[in-house]
């Protein structure tokens, strides 16, 4: 997991699998960033090849925590595998999904207005 900053946004990038072995790490890192008051959070899952239900649960927890802080929405860049899982569980109705990182970053700029 890599954390980058871009203007007003923080990007959390994950590569490979998200499963029970590492989904807690994703959740905890994102919650720390939200608690630290990041402007906008983008979770880049564009290079995730396997996305288990524990990853869906982690995103749900991140979304709920973010909403409790009354922050702009968490934006997700999703690979096909991730998008399929999020659509099947209706999480795509709760989190803005984007095809590319550039699209997600543009959306965070819109959130700041």
MIZAKE-924654 format. One line per 2 residues: number of its first residue (from 1); their letters; for each residue z, y, x negated of C-alpha. Coordinates in steps of 0.02 Angstrom, whole numbers. Layout:
<mitis>
NUM	a	Z/Y/X  ...
</mitis>
This chain:
<mitis>
1	xx	0/0/0  -52/169/-67
3	xx	5/339/-3  -108/490/-28
5	xx	-98/669/30  -244/765/103
7	xx	-213/944/161  -89/929/304
9	xx	-104/740/319  -27/591/231
11	xx	-134/435/220  -57/262/207
13	xx	-190/138/147  -171/-49/161
15	xx	-292/-178/90  -301/-363/130
17	xx	-186/-446/255  -50/-376/365
19	xx	68/-512/420  252/-555/427
21	xx	264/-543/237  220/-358/229
23	xx	218/-280/403  399/-222/384
25	xx	349/-131/224  213/-38/320
27	xx	331/6/461  471/64/346
29	xx	358/169/235  277/255/384
31	xx	447/291/464  508/367/301
33	xx	357/480/294  380/533/476
35	xx	564/567/446  517/672/295
37	xx	415/783/411  235/746/363
39	xx	108/855/452  2/712/517
41	xx	1/527/476  -157/425/455
43	xx	-140/236/435  -298/176/349
45	xx	-326/-7/391  -513/-2/356
47	xx	-495/-133/219  -379/-249/313
49	xx	-456/-420/337  -316/-507/436
51	xx	-201/-419/559  -60/-523/632
53	xx	45/-483/784  182/-418/668
55	xx	60/-281/616  32/-235/798
57	xx	221/-228/822  238/-118/667
59	xx	109/5/734  197/6/902
61	xx	362/47/819  281/184/714
63	xx	203/259/870  367/257/967
65	xx	465/335/825  331/468/801
67	xx	333/510/987  523/527/983
69	xx	501/659/847  372/749/957
71	xx	245/745/817  54/742/825
73	xx	-14/566/858  -28/439/720
75	xx	-213/411/684  -276/239/635
77	xx	-434/196/540  -471/18/591
79	xx	-580/-120/522  -667/-234/646
81	xx	-529/-363/631  -394/-234/665
83	xx	-491/-150/805  -514/-318/893
85	xx	-326/-351/889  -281/-175/946
87	xx	-408/-181/1088  -349/-353/1146
89	xx	-169/-290/1158  -215/-119/1233
91	xx	-140/-30/1081  -307/60/1068
93	xx	-252/158/1222  -93/215/1134
95	xx	-156/258/960  -312/358/918
97	xx	-430/239/827  -564/300/709
99	xx	-711/216/624  -692/315/461
101	xx	-559/406/363  -660/567/376
103	xx	-656/556/566  -468/527/565
105	xx	-439/674/448  -547/786/558
107	xx	-440/735/706  -281/782/612
109	xx	-356/954/584  -382/967/772
111	xx	-198/916/798  -141/1061/689
113	x	-225/1190/801
</mitis>
